[in-house]
């Protein structure tokens, strides 16, 4: 568990929804990064990891779950609890089986298909929930907040 100095004493939740496009994925993933950089300016790696996971997860929604759906929106939630930082990415696609995706043999030379493995390696928890109304990918990073307020 990584330890962070506490600049932000309260828990927070940020929910964003935006028009689906590759350009907007990049913009809103950067928003997630900026939130982390604002709260923990010394944690550049965490900010980078959050941005990368958001790009991967939102791209998966755009190109797989919402493919060929004009005028769709993408949405995600970034939340800090006492001991974790979580990302929830929502989709309205047909869903998939996370264990089946991880069981597939990965070709290291393919230009796609490595996003879930990447997210799994960067985060402490990765789960996918299929729902009738809206599916959810949960990414979670365990954190421990130091009581030192001087940083």
ZIFEN-V539795 format. One record per residue. N is the residue number from 1. PSI is psi in radians with two decimals (999 if undefined). Layout:
{{N;PSI} {N;PSI}}
//
This chain:
{{1;2.26} {2;2.47} {3;2.39} {4;2.52} {5;2.48} {6;1.96} {7;-0.48} {8;1.84} {9;-0.45} {10;2.69} {11;2.73} {12;2.80} {13;2.27} {14;2.20} {15;2.23} {16;2.43} {17;2.39} {18;2.81} {19;2.32} {20;2.07} {21;2.73} {22;-0.72} {23;-0.75} {24;-0.58} {25;-0.83} {26;-0.79} {27;-0.81} {28;-0.48} {29;-0.66} {30;-0.60} {31;-0.78} {32;-0.75} {33;-0.78} {34;-0.60} {35;-0.83} {36;-0.75} {37;-0.57} {38;-0.73} {39;-0.80} {40;1.39} {41;-0.43} {42;-0.10} {43;1.14} {44;-0.66} {45;-0.73} {46;-0.77} {47;-0.76} {48;-0.78} {49;-0.72} {50;-0.80} {51;-0.81} {52;-0.76} {53;-0.69} {54;-0.75} {55;-0.82} {56;-0.86} {57;-0.80} {58;-0.61} {59;-0.70} {60;-0.74} {61;-0.83} {62;-0.81} {63;-0.26} {64;-1.00} {65;-0.69} {66;0.33} {67;2.35} {68;0.40} {69;1.79} {70;2.60} {71;0.53} {72;2.88} {73;2.63} {74;2.58} {75;2.60} {76;2.85} {77;2.35} {78;2.20} {79;2.41} {80;2.11} {81;-3.10} {82;-0.77} {83;0.14} {84;2.77} {85;2.19} {86;2.63} {87;2.29} {88;2.10} {89;2.27} {90;2.57} {91;2.83} {92;0.55} {93;-2.98} {94;-0.23} {95;3.04} {96;2.97} {97;2.03} {98;-0.80} {99;-0.66} {100;-0.67} {101;-0.71} {102;-0.43} {103;-0.33} {104;2.46} {105;2.21} {106;2.26} {107;1.99} {108;-0.23} {109;-0.04} {110;2.63} {111;-0.07} {112;3.00} {113;0.13} {114;0.01} {115;-0.80} {116;-0.72} {117;-0.72} {118;-0.84} {119;-0.71} {120;-0.67} {121;-0.51} {122;-0.45} {123;2.86} {124;-0.34} {125;2.39} {126;2.11} {127;2.70} {128;2.22} {129;2.20} {130;2.24} {131;2.80} {132;-0.61} {133;-0.72} {134;2.27} {135;2.86} {136;2.26} {137;2.17} {138;2.19} {139;2.26} {140;2.39} {141;2.17} {142;2.37} {143;2.72} {144;2.17} {145;2.18} {146;2.63} {147;-0.11} {148;1.97} {149;-0.01} {150;-0.27} {151;999}}
//
